[in-house]
Amino acid sequence: MRACIRRGSKQIGGSCVELEYEGKRLLLDLGLPLDAPDNIAGLIPDGLALDASDPSLLGILISHPHLDHYGLLSHVAPSIPIGLGPAARRILAAAAPFMPRMWPVPSPGWTYESGKQFTVGPFTVTPYLVDHSAFDAYALLIEAGGDRLFYSGDFRGHGRKAALFERLIRSPPANIDALLVEGSSLTRLPLDATFPTEAEIEGLLADALETTEGLAMVHTSAQNIDRIVSIFRASRRHGRRVVIDLYTAAILEATGNLNLPQSDWSDVALYVPEAQRRHIKRTKLFDLLARHSRNRIYADTLAQNPAGFTLLFRPLHQRDLEQVRCLAGAGYIYSQWEGYWDGGSYATVEAFLERHRIPKVSVHTSGHASPIDLKRFVSSLNPSKVVPIHSFRPDRYSELFDRVEPQPDGQWWPVGARTSSPVFGESS
């Protein structure tokens, strides 16, 4: 078996890896680059024919439902099968009616079950459910011709599913020839540092809610289910109901896990902002709205007792909140990657906060493994070679791991044998 990183050897986002054995090919992820101005076909990595004209391409395996790993699926022929976790597939389908054009909805294909093998032509695939900020995320073991490649996808060891990480490093798959491992944190933390745990984030959220006199607005992704649980638990400590919109209600329903907050829970309320009401009318999502309207509230309820609520804030809430005049004593908690804020993605939110003199408080932890957990992970798998991916600093891998063999984008290399390319830090 041989491999080619089509994109991702020296960057975070836009990941895509191609595998080949006996003339048959398989793709691992097909991500939209983080800096892409739009989702266009021109972003497909060079050398990939995704129009079903090449029968050697057997399918695409997606590790998890983040756009930088699946976002270019909108340019793939519908007849090409897509592998994905079952809840991840439902979440993407639930999100689609709320999204702009070119939103990728994966074609039918393989459905992952953690630890259960399936075959794709000459390839044997074993998915491993992992801890990540995306719900239903997997690492993938690919075998062909006696070679074994392990693709980490994105993972961490400090979320609400940290037990999955510990279980994997206690009982890892053996005899890994090549480990493609993400290194997102290598530009964010010293090599001996760790990220806050999700349990610690819950405590910080509870502290911030305690000092908020009025409406609490927490700005996070509706698809970061771990964070929604933290917000819910922190709010319950202070007797606040969590207010969600219809999009968030649909995502929570799509998880299929009734132990997670749902729109019909007594301490959850549904508020549909005006912009979303117009969207519902335009796209005829009336059945979806009816299904989640048991605990629906309106603007006057927020205005009567803003201190009784924690709003899962989205930018489309701004106009409604200003019109209902419920922002006296309000607090805003930013709970996402700071890069979105620093890059200007939320300039309108920043202006909104300035108008109403609402300070920004940041409470967040990463969806990616800390350097310490990366080292534990790689040590447990003990691969013959470590290949960097999904990192801006592949040159730092050799500071953490042995047998590092970086590979450039677009170059084929054998999975089961040492290549001629130098390890970072070694002379060529």
N, C-alpha and C positions, 0 to 999 in steps of 0.2 A: 504494500500500500504506500502511496505517496501523497503528499499534502502541499497545498499552496495557500498562503494567506493572501487572499485577494485584496483585503483592506483591513488595517487594524494593527500592523506590526509596530507602529510608532505613534499611535493616536488612540484616544478614547472616543468610542462611538463609530458607527458605520461598519461594525464588524462583519466579516464574511470570510469563511474558510472553505476551500474546495478540496475534496478527497477523491482519489482515483485508484481503482484496482481492476485489472484485466479489462480495461476499456469502459468501465462503468463509473459514474461520477455521482457524488453526493455533496450538497452544500450544507454547511453549518452556519446558520444565521444569514440574514441579508438586511443589514441595518442602514438606516438613514443617518448620514454624518451629522454630528451635533451642530456644525456650522453651516449646514445646507440652507440656502435662502428659500428653497421650495422643494417639494417632492417631485422631481422630474426624472425621466428615464435616463437622462444623461449622467446621472450619478451611479448607474449600474457599473460595477468594476469592469475594466477592460477584459475581454476574453470570455465573457459569459453570455451565452445565448439562452434567453429565458422565454422564448416564444414557442416552445415545444417542438421546434424544428430539429432538435438534436436528441435522438432517443437514448443517447448515453447518459443523459441527466435523469436520474431516477427520482429525485425529489429534494426537498429542502427541509432541514430540521431546525426549528426555532427553539432557542434555549429558554426564552422568557418574553413576556409581553411589554417590552420597552421599545420605543421607536428606533433607538440606535441599534437594535438587534433584529427588528422585523419590518421596519418602515418602508422598505422598497418592494415589499410583496405586491403592492398595487400595480407593479409593472411586470408581473409574472403571469404567464398564460394560466387560465383557470384549470387546465388539465394536468398541470404539474402538482403532484401531491405535496402537502405540507404536514410536517409533524409538529405537535404542540401538546402541552398539557391540557387536560379536559376543562379545568376551570379557566385557564388562560384563554382558551378558544371562546368560551362563553362570555368572558369579560370583553374581549375585542368585539364580539357580535353585539353586546349590549351597548358598548360605547359608540358604535358606528352611526346610529341615527342622530347623534349630537355633534358629529365631527364634520369638518369641511371636506370638500372633494379630495379624491386621491387618498382617502383613509383606507389602509389595507385591511381587508377582511380575508383571512386565510382560507384557501381552498380545502376541501376534505382531504384527509390523509391519515397518518398514524396518530394515535392517541396514547400519550405516555402513561405508564404506571410505574412508579418508582421501584427500581430493582428488577423489573420484569423485562426480559429480552424480547426483541422482535427483529425480523430480518428485512433488509432492503436490498434485493438482488444479492450480491456477494458479501454485503456488509451485515454484521450483527451489531445491534445497537442496544445499549442498556442505559436508560435514563436514571438519574439520581436526584430526587427532590432536595433542594438546597434552601438555605436561609438567604433571602434577598428582599429588597424593598418592593420588588414586583411580586405579586401573588402568583403561586404555581410556577416557580422557576426551577430549572433543571441543569445539572451538569450531564455530560453525555460521554459514555465510553463507546468507542467505535472499534470494531475488530474486523480484519480482513487479511487473508493470506498468512495468518500467524502473527500479524502485527497488531499492536494495541495502542490506540491513541485516546487520551482522556482530555476532553475539552471542558474547562471549568465553567464556561459562561460567566455570569456575574454572581458573586456570592459574598457572604459575610458570616461572622461568628458571634455577633452581638445583638441580633434581632430577637423577636419573639419566638422564632423557630431555631434558636441557637442549638437546640438539642440535635437537629439534623446535621449540623456541622460537626458536633462532637461525635456523633454516631459514625459519620463517614471517616473521620480520621482514626477512630478506634478500629474500624473494620474496612479498610480501603480495598479497592480492587488491586490485585497483585500483578506484577510483571508488566508495568506500564512502560512502553518504549518511548513515547513522547507525551509530555504534558504541556498542553497549551493553557497557560494560566494568566488570568487578568492581573493587572497591577495598578489599578486606578489610584490607590492611596499613596503611591510612591512620590507623587507631586504634592501631597497634602499633609503628610505627617512625617516626623522623624522616624527612623527605622525601628526605634524602641518604644514607639507610642501606640496607644489604642484609641478607638472612638468610644464615646459614651454608649452605654447599652440602651435599648429601647425602654427598659424599666426605669433607667435614670431619666430618660426624656419624659416619661410619664410624671415623675416627681417634679421636674422643672416646669412642666405645663401646669401642674397643680399649684405650684408656687405662684406662677404668673396669673392664674385665674383668681387666686386668693386676693391679689392686690388690684384686681380690675373692678372698679366700682359699677360699671355699666355693662353694656353688651361686649362679650368677648368674641373677637374675630380671629380664627386660626386659619391661616392660608397654607394649605397643603394640597397634595394631589389626591383626588378621589380614588386613585388606583393604588395608593400606598396604604394598604389595609392595616398593616402593623401600626401605622401612625394614627389612623382613625380609631383603632382600639385604644391607643394611649390617650387620645383626646377624650374619648367617651369615658374611660375610667377616671381620668383627672376631673372631668366635669361632674361626674357622679359624686365625687368626694365633696363637692361644694354645692350640690343640689341644683345644678344647671342641666337643662335639657339640651341635647345636641340637635342643632337644626341643619338638615341636609336639603339639597335640591333634588330634582328628579333624576338628573344624571347620576349623582352619587347613590341614590336609592337603587337605580338599575344596576350599578356596578356591584354594590353589596349583595343584591339578590343573585347576581350571576356567579358569585363565589360558590354558591350551593351549600354554604356552611351556616346553618341557622344559629350557631353559637356566636356568630359575629353580629354586631349591631345591625338591625334591620328597620325598615320604615314603620313597621307595626309595633315596635317596642314602645312601652309607655314613656320612657325617658328619651325618645327620639321624636322629633317633629319634622314635618315636610313643609318647606316654604319654597314656592315657585316664583322666582323674580320675574319681572315684566318681560325682560328679553327672552327668557326661557318660555314664558307663556306664549309669546308670539311664535317661537320656534315650534312649540307643541301644536299650535293651530296650523302652521304652515305644513308640517310634516305628518299631521294627523296621528299623533301619539296619544290619542285619547284613552285607549285601553290601558296603556302603560300608566298614565296618570291616575286612572280610576283604581288600578291595582295597588297604588302606593298612597292613596289619599286618606287612609283611616285616621292618621294623626296630622292632617294638613292644618296649618295655621296661616294667618294673613298678617299684613303689615301692622294692623292695629294691635294685634297680640304682642308683637315685638315691641311696639311703642309703649304699651301699658307696663311692661315689666322687663326691660332689656337686661337687667342684672340676673334674670332667671335663665338666660340662654347662652350657649356657646355656638356661634355660627361657623360652620365649615365654609369659610369665605372663598369666593371666586370673584375676579374682577367684574363680572356682570352684576354683582350685588350693589355696586357703588351707587348707581342712580336711585335705586329703591331706598337704600338706607338714608340718602340725603333727603329724599322727598318725605319720608316718614318721620324724620327728625328724631332719631333714637340713638344719636351718637354722643350725647353728653356722658362723659366718664367712660367712654368706650376704650377698649384696648385691642391692639393688633399684634398678633404673634405670627411671625414668618417661620414656617416649618418646611422649608425646601432647600435645595442646593443654592448657596449664595451666588453662584455663577449666573443664574437667571437674573437676579436682582442687579448685580454689578454690570451685567451686559445690557441693561436697559429694557429687558423684557417686561418689567412691571413699572415702567415710567408713569403710567396713568395712575397706578395705585399709590406710588410715591407722592404724586401731586394731590391725590385724594386725602392722604394722611396729613399732608402739610396744610391743606385748607381747613381741616378740622382739628389741627394741633394734636394729633394722635401719634404717640411715639411708636416706633417699630422695635419689637423685641424678637430676637432670633433664638429659636429652640429647635435644634435639628441634630441628627446623626446620619452618618453615611450609610448607603446601601451596599458598600463594598468592604471587603476584608481589610483590616489593619495590617501593617507590615508584620507584626508579631503573629497574627493568625495566618497570613500568607506563608510564613516560614513553617509553622506547624503543619499546614496543609501539604506543602510540597514535601516536607520531611516524611510525613506519613505515607504518601504515595510512592516515594523513593523511585522516581522515574529514571530511565536511562538518559534522557535529556529533557531540559526545561526550555520551552520556547515562549518568549514574551508575546503577549497580545493585549489589546485594550489598555494601553499605558502610554503616557507621554515620555516615560523614562525607562525604556528597556535597558539602558546602560547601567541602571542600578540593580538589576536582577542579580548580578554576580556578587553583590554585597550581601545578599540574603541566601542565595541558593548555590549548590554545586551543579556542575554539568549544564551550564546555561549555553544554549545554542540559538542565538537570535537569527531570524530569517526575515529578509526584506519582503515587502509586498510584491506579488507577481512572480515569485521564484519557486519552482517545484523542489521538494526535498524528500528523501526517503524517510518514512516513519520509523522503520525498524533498524536503521543503521546510522552510525555517526556520520554527520556531513562534514564537508571540508571547510565550512564557514567558521571563522574564529569566534571563540567566546570573548565577550567584552572583557577587557583587561588583559587578554592574551595577545601576544604579537602574532601577526599574520605572516 
